[in-house]
Amino acid sequence: MRNRICFVVMILVSMLVTSCGESADETRVVTSGEPEATVAEVPGTTTAEPVSETTVGTAGEPGEPVSTAPTLTVGAPIDVGWFPRIAIDDEYIWVTSSESDTIVRIDPAVQEVTGALQGLGIQGDVVVLDGQVWVIADSWLEIDREAMEIVESMPALTEAYDLAAGFGSLWVVSNYEDIVPASSTIPGSVMPDPDILRIDPQEGAATARIPIEGVCLTPGLGQTPAVIQLDAFDDAVWALTFCDGDPGYVAAHRIDPYTNTAERVAVVSGEDDGEISVQAMTVVDGTPWLAAGYLASESGIPSWLVRIDTDTGTYEDLGELGRWPRGIAYAGGFLGVADCADATLTQVDPSTGDVVGEPILIGTPAPETVNEAEHFSCPGDIVGHGNTLWVTTIIDGTLIPIAMGN
């Protein structure tokens, strides 16, 4: 089953729908029969000059631009392919594209592609675990980060498009068919809560199955609990879940990697504004931050920033940031929130929750009616590396570095 993120991306432009492949039931690691990868021509960076360099900052009320805005330098875009997924390690940035069936390695020091592989059958995410690069393809592939070669091919334990990596393991959402076979599912029945599989990549087997309970507060007919994001941070693995309903709502669950147990930390409700959709999450100093919105209008998803208090289990709505949230990450002392429809990056001071400076343009915005757009860039996944934010554009198929410094 596709997760909620996949669904929202699909409604951007109907001609850009991607497909996901079949999964396998085997659990052993195999080294034979890997896809025949080809070394792709390194696309390199474009010849364009850096887009902009600006210093902004004005005093304002909470939620409005304030002073102390850093100098931002928007670098030249790097071609990486449509619908890119991104991961980082200590030395490189890794980007996959299912549309171009390519994984590229980027050296952030020089902001250039230094290696690429094509023809892997890429279908989803890329993650880095203890120096190992893993890609979701027809099977799960380990890529040698220096030689750019396939090291291992592990049959997928479940149908998955998103992986998390941390604490010596790969983490993945268990598909519903792994819990309740499709042949036994009764239409209109109450769907079970999802599970998270913890996988030892060396053994090619799951070492724990962790139930994510309480996705729907009052389970009932027609409600579909789902995990929409799974990520590993410094202290824990975090899962964001979604429950259909009127209103719909999102819950944040913390998974303790030492006990393999999950705890629901907070519920973010859509209240009276329609179904809520959280598009991205990051954790800074133990505090979860969500880029959220409502599935409400053709003009986009009204975007707002949410900060969760893990001690009280409450959340704070810090105000609207744009029309369609797609990514959030931390770098250089600030949060960066990427907006798909506005094609902007907004900076937020995590110590106060205040917007810092003015949003900067990092692509082609969508018109007011997104469904009538002929083309727009749609900034998407975003990661922080040192003092630089790296932002992907889903439709342009580029990766844009934004250096932050005073």
C-alpha positions in Angstrom: 0.0 0.0 0.0 1.3 3.4 -0.9 1.8 5.7 2.0 0.2 9.1 2.4 3.2 11.0 1.0 3.1 9.0 -2.2 -0.6 9.9 -2.6 -0.1 13.6 -2.2 2.8 13.6 -4.7 0.7 11.8 -7.2 -2.0 14.4 -7.3 0.5 17.1 -8.3 0.4 16.3 -12.0 -1.4 13.2 -13.3 1.1 12.6 -16.1 3.9 12.2 -13.5 2.4 9.1 -11.7 5.0 6.5 -10.8 4.4 2.9 -10.2 5.6 0.6 -7.4 6.7 -3.0 -7.9 6.0 -6.3 -6.4 7.6 -7.6 -3.2 9.1 -10.9 -2.3 8.5 -13.2 0.6 12.0 -14.5 1.0 14.2 -13.3 3.8 17.7 -14.5 3.1 20.5 -12.4 1.7 21.6 -13.4 -1.8 24.6 -12.2 -3.8 23.7 -13.7 -7.1 21.2 -12.5 -9.7 21.7 -8.8 -9.0 20.3 -6.4 -11.6 22.9 -5.5 -14.2 23.6 -1.9 -13.3 25.3 0.4 -15.7 27.6 3.3 -14.8 25.6 6.3 -15.7 27.1 9.4 -17.3 27.7 11.9 -14.6 25.3 14.7 -15.2 27.2 17.3 -13.2 26.0 20.7 -12.3 24.4 23.2 -14.6 26.3 26.1 -16.0 24.0 28.6 -14.3 25.4 31.0 -11.8 24.1 30.8 -8.2 20.5 32.0 -8.2 20.7 34.5 -5.4 22.5 35.8 -2.4 20.6 37.8 0.2 20.6 39.0 3.7 17.1 39.8 5.1 15.6 40.5 8.5 13.0 42.8 10.0 11.5 43.0 13.4 8.0 41.6 13.8 5.4 39.9 16.0 5.8 36.2 16.8 5.1 34.2 13.6 6.3 37.1 11.5 9.8 37.8 10.1 12.3 38.8 12.8 15.9 40.0 12.8 19.1 37.8 12.8 18.4 36.3 9.4 21.5 34.6 8.0 23.0 35.3 4.6 21.6 32.7 2.1 23.4 31.7 -1.0 21.3 29.7 -3.4 23.6 27.5 -5.6 23.2 26.3 -9.1 20.8 23.3 -9.5 22.1 19.8 -10.1 20.1 17.6 -12.4 19.1 14.4 -10.5 15.8 13.2 -12.2 12.1 13.5 -11.4 10.7 12.5 -8.0 14.1 12.4 -6.3 14.6 10.9 -2.8 17.6 12.0 -0.8 19.9 10.8 2.0 23.2 12.0 3.5 26.2 10.6 5.2 29.4 12.2 6.6 30.9 12.6 3.2 28.3 12.4 0.4 24.7 13.2 -0.6 22.8 10.4 -2.3 19.8 11.0 -4.6 17.6 8.4 -6.3 15.1 8.9 -9.0 12.6 6.2 -9.9 11.7 8.1 -13.1 15.3 8.0 -14.5 16.2 4.8 -12.6 19.3 6.4 -11.3 21.3 6.9 -8.1 23.8 9.7 -8.0 26.5 10.5 -5.5 27.2 14.2 -4.8 30.2 15.7 -3.1 28.8 18.6 -1.1 32.2 20.2 -0.8 32.3 20.9 -4.5 28.6 20.6 -5.2 29.1 18.2 -8.1 28.0 14.7 -9.0 31.0 12.4 -8.6 29.4 9.0 -9.4 26.2 7.5 -10.8 24.5 4.2 -11.4 21.6 3.4 -13.7 19.4 0.5 -14.5 18.8 -0.8 -10.9 15.0 -0.9 -11.1 14.7 1.9 -8.4 11.3 2.2 -6.9 11.7 4.1 -3.7 13.9 5.4 -0.9 17.7 5.6 -0.4 19.2 5.5 3.1 22.7 5.2 4.6 23.4 2.8 7.5 26.8 2.6 9.1 28.5 3.6 5.8 26.3 1.3 3.7 24.0 2.8 1.1 20.7 1.0 0.7 18.2 1.5 -2.2 14.7 0.2 -2.7 14.6 -1.4 -6.1 13.0 -4.7 -7.3 15.0 -5.9 -4.3 16.8 -4.0 -1.6 20.3 -3.2 -2.9 23.5 -2.3 -1.0 25.7 0.1 -3.0 29.5 0.4 -2.4 29.8 4.1 -1.7 33.2 4.5 -3.3 33.2 2.0 -6.1 29.5 2.7 -7.0 28.8 -1.0 -7.4 26.1 -3.4 -6.0 27.5 -5.3 -3.0 24.4 -7.2 -1.9 20.8 -7.8 -3.1 18.3 -8.6 -0.4 14.8 -9.7 -1.3 12.3 -7.3 0.1 10.6 -8.5 3.3 7.5 -6.3 2.6 6.2 -4.0 -0.1 7.9 -0.8 0.9 8.7 2.6 -0.7 10.2 4.2 2.4 13.1 3.1 4.6 14.6 4.4 7.8 18.2 3.6 8.9 19.7 3.8 12.4 20.8 2.0 15.4 22.4 -0.8 13.3 19.1 -1.6 11.6 16.8 -0.9 8.6 13.3 0.0 9.6 10.3 -0.4 7.3 6.5 -0.3 7.5 4.9 -3.8 7.3 2.4 -4.0 4.6 -1.2 -4.8 5.5 -1.0 -8.0 3.4 1.7 -9.2 5.8 -0.8 -8.9 8.7 -4.1 -9.7 7.1 -4.0 -11.6 3.7 -5.9 -9.8 1.0 -8.0 -12.9 0.4 -9.4 -12.8 4.0 -10.1 -9.0 4.1 -13.8 -8.3 4.2 -14.9 -5.0 2.5 -15.8 -2.5 5.2 -14.0 -4.3 7.9 -11.9 -2.5 10.5 -8.3 -2.4 9.3 -5.5 -3.4 11.8 -2.9 -1.0 13.1 0.4 -1.2 11.1 3.6 -2.7 12.3 7.2 -1.6 11.9 9.8 -4.3 11.0 13.3 -3.9 12.3 15.7 -5.6 9.9 19.3 -6.8 10.3 20.7 -6.1 6.8 23.5 -8.5 7.3 21.2 -11.4 8.0 18.4 -10.2 5.7 15.8 -11.0 8.3 13.5 -9.1 10.7 14.7 -9.1 14.3 11.6 -7.4 15.7 8.0 -6.6 14.7 6.8 -3.5 16.6 3.1 -2.7 16.7 2.1 0.9 16.2 -1.1 1.0 18.3 -3.7 3.6 18.6 -3.3 5.1 15.1 -7.1 5.6 15.1 -8.4 6.9 18.4 -11.8 5.3 17.9 -11.3 2.6 15.2 -14.4 2.1 13.1 -15.6 1.0 9.7 -14.0 2.8 6.8 -11.0 4.1 8.7 -7.6 3.3 7.3 -4.7 3.6 9.7 -1.4 4.2 7.9 2.2 5.2 8.6 3.1 8.2 6.4 6.7 8.8 7.5 9.3 6.8 9.2 12.7 8.3 10.2 15.6 7.6 12.6 17.0 10.5 14.6 19.6 10.8 17.3 17.6 9.3 20.1 14.9 7.2 18.6 12.9 6.2 15.5 9.8 8.3 14.9 6.7 7.2 13.0 4.0 9.6 11.8 0.6 7.9 11.3 -2.6 9.0 9.6 -6.2 8.0 10.3 -8.9 8.8 7.8 -12.0 10.4 9.4 -14.0 13.6 9.7 -11.7 15.2 10.7 -8.6 13.2 9.9 -5.7 13.4 12.2 -2.0 12.6 12.5 -0.2 11.0 15.4 3.5 11.0 16.3 4.9 7.8 17.7 8.3 7.4 19.3 10.0 4.0 18.9 12.6 3.1 21.5 15.4 1.2 19.6 16.6 -0.4 22.8 13.3 -1.9 23.9 11.6 -2.2 20.5 8.5 -0.6 21.8 6.4 2.3 20.4 4.6 5.1 22.3 2.1 7.5 20.9 3.5 10.9 21.9 0.9 13.4 20.5 -2.1 13.6 18.2 -2.4 16.5 15.8 -6.1 17.0 14.8 -7.5 18.6 11.7 -10.3 20.1 13.8 -13.0 21.6 11.5 -10.8 22.3 8.5 -10.9 18.9 6.8 -8.4 16.1 6.6 -4.9 16.9 7.9 -1.8 15.9 6.0 1.7 16.0 7.5 4.2 16.1 4.7 7.5 16.1 6.6 9.0 15.8 10.1 12.3 16.5 11.7 13.6 16.4 15.3 15.9 19.1 16.8 17.3 18.5 20.3 14.5 16.0 21.0 11.7 18.2 19.8 9.6 17.0 16.8 8.7 19.6 14.2 6.0 18.9 11.5 5.3 20.6 8.2 1.5 20.1 8.0 -1.5 21.1 6.1 -5.1 20.4 5.2 -6.3 18.5 2.2 -8.8 21.3 1.5 -8.5 23.2 -1.7 -7.4 23.2 -5.4 -5.1 26.1 -4.6 -2.9 23.9 -2.5 -2.7 22.6 1.0 -2.6 25.5 3.5 0.7 25.0 5.2 1.5 25.4 8.8 4.3 24.6 11.3 3.7 22.4 14.3 6.0 21.9 17.3 5.3 19.0 19.6 6.0 19.0 23.4 7.1 15.5 24.2 6.7 16.0 27.9 3.0 17.0 27.8 1.9 15.3 24.6 0.5 18.6 23.2 1.3 20.5 20.1 1.5 24.1 19.1 0.4 25.5 15.8 2.9 28.2 14.9 1.1 29.7 11.9 0.8 29.3 8.2 3.9 29.2 6.0 2.6 28.7 2.5 0.3 26.5 0.4 1.8 23.1 0.1 4.4 21.8 2.7 6.8 19.2 1.4 10.0 19.2 3.4 11.6 20.3 6.6 15.2 20.0 7.8 17.7 21.7 10.2 21.0 23.3 9.2 23.1 26.2 10.4 21.0 26.8 13.5 17.7 27.2 11.6 14.9 25.1 10.3 14.1 25.2 6.6 10.6 24.5 5.4 10.2 23.9 1.7 6.8 24.7 0.0 5.8 22.9 -3.2 3.2 25.3 -4.5 5.0 28.6 -3.6 8.4 27.2 -4.5 9.9 28.8 -1.5 12.1 28.0 1.5 11.2 29.6 4.8 13.6 29.8 7.7 12.4 29.3 11.3 14.3 29.8 14.6 13.8 26.5 16.5 14.4 28.2 19.8 11.4 30.5 19.4 9.4 29.2 16.5 9.6 32.5 14.8 10.0 32.9 11.1 13.3 34.5 10.3 13.6 36.9 7.3 11.5 36.5 4.2 10.9 33.2 2.2 13.3 32.8 -0.7 12.2 31.6 -4.1 13.9 28.3 -5.2 12.0 27.4 -8.3 8.8 28.1 -10.4 5.7 28.6 -8.2 2.4 27.1 -9.1 -0.5 29.3 -10.0 -3.3 29.9 -7.5 -5.2 26.9 -8.9 -2.6 24.1 -8.7 -4.7 21.7 -10.8 -4.4 24.0 -13.8 -0.7 24.4 -13.6 1.3 23.6 -16.8 4.5 23.5 -14.9 5.9 24.3 -11.5 9.1 23.2 -9.7 7.6 21.7 -6.4 10.4 21.7 -3.8 10.2 18.4 -2.0 12.6 16.4 0.2 15.1 18.5 2.1 18.2 17.6 4.2 20.7 19.5 6.2 24.5 19.0 5.8 26.6 21.3 7.9 25.5 24.8 7.2 23.8 23.9 3.9 20.3 22.9 3.2 19.9 20.6 0.1 16.4 20.9 -1.4 15.0 18.6 -4.2 12.5 19.8 -6.7 10.1 17.0 -7.5 9.0 18.1 -11.0 12.1 20.0 -12.1 14.2 17.0 -11.0 17.0 19.0 -9.5 18.9 19.3 -6.2 19.6 22.9 -5.0 22.1 23.8 -2.3 21.3 26.7 0.0 24.3 27.8 2.1 23.4 29.5 5.4 25.9 31.9 7.1 26.1 35.2 8.8 
